[in-house]
Amino acid sequence: MVVSGSDKAFQVRPLLEMIEQELVGAYFESNGFFVRQLNEPASTEGKRKLDPLPVLSVMNPRSPGNQLSAETRLFTGDLVKIKTALVGVLGWSNSTFSSADLNSDARQTKFFSQQVDAIRVSECFDSVGRKLESGFEAFLKLLVVPCLPSNNERSKKVLDRLKSFQVDGVITLKSIMENLLRQTLPSRNIERREVFNLLRLIKAYGLSKDPQTEMFEESV
């Protein structure tokens, strides 16, 4: 049987979404959080409706409370200021993001204007938040995104727009992967998350070097 290109894309999407969720879950777990998957969103039909986003609940038992500053852009160093949060994952699998967008600030700005609106954010956090157990009443709303524009003005415009939808913090998938790669040792097998063992193999074969801190762009 010959599988068409569209059928292949349909089959790959759930796998890619699972990998993205595993990366995000491993990131928070490795930084001291308890993590739980809250929903299994299904793709919606039609061009006008955006797919619902997968949501994780995270809780840091060592943090006294949510103490984020006014800055919307978050880095790994900010995680100590988070006690409880819902984390929505806007990734490559549930959006139109592509490799062509990675190096174009203009394309990234357009991507956010088309892929994130008040309804999608509300569906992501508010509907899920109403079902949470006691103790999550004061949860933060965090959004993982593929990347942000490198230009400060464009990045601020995107972040301000997300903040207007009541998003408390934004973390890039790039920052997440850099942090996980730093924690991964080629000689150490980690059983709790398969994604760590995938990263371990990548580093063991010399396919990736430890990322260097980017002084003037992103810091993790």
ChimeraX attribute file (.defattr): number of C-alpha atoms within 10 A of each C-alpha:
attribute: neighborCount
match mode: 1-to-1
recipient: residues
	/A:1	3
	/A:2	5
	/A:3	8
	/A:4	9
	/A:5	9
	/A:6	9
	/A:7	10
	/A:8	10
	/A:9	12
	/A:10	13
	/A:11	11
	/A:12	12
	/A:13	15
	/A:14	15
	/A:15	12
	/A:16	15
	/A:17	19
	/A:18	13
	/A:19	15
	/A:20	22
	/A:21	21
	/A:22	16
	/A:23	20
	/A:24	22
	/A:25	23
	/A:26	21
	/A:27	23
	/A:28	20
	/A:29	18
	/A:30	13
	/A:31	15
	/A:32	16
	/A:33	23
	/A:34	15
	/A:35	20
	/A:36	14
	/A:37	15
	/A:38	16
	/A:39	14
	/A:40	10
	/A:41	13
	/A:42	12
	/A:43	15
	/A:44	11
	/A:45	9
	/A:46	8
	/A:47	7
	/A:48	7
	/A:49	12
	/A:50	18
	/A:51	21
	/A:52	23
	/A:53	26
	/A:54	23
	/A:55	24
	/A:56	22
	/A:57	25
	/A:58	24
	/A:59	21
	/A:60	22
	/A:61	13
	/A:62	12
	/A:63	16
	/A:64	11
	/A:65	15
	/A:66	17
	/A:67	14
	/A:68	17
	/A:69	11
	/A:70	9
	/A:71	12
	/A:72	19
	/A:73	17
	/A:74	22
	/A:75	17
	/A:76	15
	/A:77	10
	/A:78	14
	/A:79	18
	/A:80	18
	/A:81	16
	/A:82	21
	/A:83	22
	/A:84	23
	/A:85	24
	/A:86	26
	/A:87	28
	/A:88	24
	/A:89	26
	/A:90	26
	/A:91	22
	/A:92	16
	/A:93	22
	/A:94	21
	/A:95	18
	/A:96	12
	/A:97	20
	/A:98	14
	/A:99	8
	/A:100	9
	/A:101	18
	/A:102	15
	/A:103	12
	/A:104	14
	/A:105	17
	/A:106	12
	/A:107	16
	/A:108	24
	/A:109	17
	/A:110	12
	/A:111	17
	/A:112	19
	/A:113	13
	/A:114	12
	/A:115	16
	/A:116	16
	/A:117	15
	/A:118	14
	/A:119	12
	/A:120	16
	/A:121	20
	/A:122	16
	/A:123	14
	/A:124	25
	/A:125	25
	/A:126	12
	/A:127	11
	/A:128	16
	/A:129	21
	/A:130	10
	/A:131	10
	/A:132	14
	/A:133	8
	/A:134	7
	/A:135	9
	/A:136	18
	/A:137	12
	/A:138	13
	/A:139	22
	/A:140	23
	/A:141	22
	/A:142	24
	/A:143	25
	/A:144	22
	/A:145	18
	/A:146	20
	/A:147	20
	/A:148	25
	/A:149	21
	/A:150	17
	/A:151	12
	/A:152	11
	/A:153	10
	/A:154	16
	/A:155	18
	/A:156	16
	/A:157	13
	/A:158	19
	/A:159	21
	/A:160	15
	/A:161	17
	/A:162	22
	/A:163	17
	/A:164	11
	/A:165	15
	/A:166	16
	/A:167	21
	/A:168	22
	/A:169	24
	/A:170	23
	/A:171	22
	/A:172	20
	/A:173	21
	/A:174	16
	/A:175	20
	/A:176	20
	/A:177	18
	/A:178	17
	/A:179	20
	/A:180	23
	/A:181	19
	/A:182	14
	/A:183	14
	/A:184	21
	/A:185	17
	/A:186	16
	/A:187	10
	/A:188	11
	/A:189	15
	/A:190	14
	/A:191	9
	/A:192	10
	/A:193	15
	/A:194	15
	/A:195	18
	/A:196	24
	/A:197	18
	/A:198	15
	/A:199	20
	/A:200	23
	/A:201	19
	/A:202	16
	/A:203	18
	/A:204	15
	/A:205	9
	/A:206	10
	/A:207	9
	/A:208	13
	/A:209	11
	/A:210	13
	/A:211	12
	/A:212	10
	/A:213	11
	/A:214	9
	/A:215	7
	/A:216	7
	/A:217	9
	/A:218	14
	/A:219	15
	/A:220	18
